[in-house]
Amino acid sequence: MSARTGLGALEVAVLAAVAEVGGRPGAGHRWTTHVLDVLESEQDFGARYAYPLLQDLAAPWRRHLPLLDPSGNWGTKHGDPAADARYTEVRLSEVGALALAAERGEAGPVPLGLVEGSLYRDGPVPPFAPDRVLEALMTGGADAGPPVLPTGGTVEGDIEALLAGRRARLRLGCTVVVEPGRLVLTEIPLGVTIDLLVEHLANRIAVQRAPRHTSSLAGCDGVDGIPGGATAPVLDVRDESLFGIRVVCVLRAGADPDDASRWVRSVWPVTVEVDCRLPAPMRRRLAAWDGGDGSGLAALGALL
């Protein structure tokens, strides 16, 4: 990983390729296929592998600070796939341009690795809030707070062990809001799509709605170890997401909202568990990070 940004070599190569075809902030978007052609010719990095990487770097539900500014259909939080690269365009985001400048020595180092971690690409390092990381580095502080997901939601587990550099199992969960007669999920764990969430909730409701001897799933023990004959406190689930996330769980008449909330949170992927570990204690990571002349930190602060 680069000491100047915390990005991997291929991520830096993507930024350089986008810049090479003229895709800088303020300029027009450039065809994604042109970027992929540069990556293949200069890095021997084929489109089938490179395009998903571009999608990760562009998605605000994968990173706190997307490095690419996409145009066209680049996929959705519902889990819809991106369109073929022939039909999409891209340019550097302001943060992406700053990261590339830092890599080239045109600006001071930028702590993207401390912010984003590697969980967004299925690694073990969770992300942290950009403003907390920046504040700690600019003031010489030793605390950047607990992990914070770009998707929002809850992060629970042995946070103290994680920050001390030990392996910890974290539970990433949806934000559950109580409304009259319903629970509303407004934020989801990193890596979980809305469609997957609704599908698993609907499956659990269906299993627990039907008597075991008449269930179409007769012969199994239900979902996630819940008996098929148990009664769910949730009657129905529907996706009302438009601009944000709004997954509505309609409560059964008389259901206790707290009991229903516990039931909803017991369903994967309303709650997911991940094993996480920092490469060093967070205090040491912050102290060891070299911000150079501080120009990268100042520039990043202006973008937050």
Beta strands, then each sheet from edge to edge (+ up, - down):
strand 1: 30-31
strand 2: 68-71
strand 3: 89-92
strand 4: 154-157
strand 5: 168-173
strand 6: 175-179
strand 7: 182-187
strand 8: 234-239
strand 9: 247-251
strand 10: 271-276
sheet 1: 1+ 3- 2+
sheet 2: 4+ 5- 10+
sheet 3: 6+ 7- 9+ 8-
end
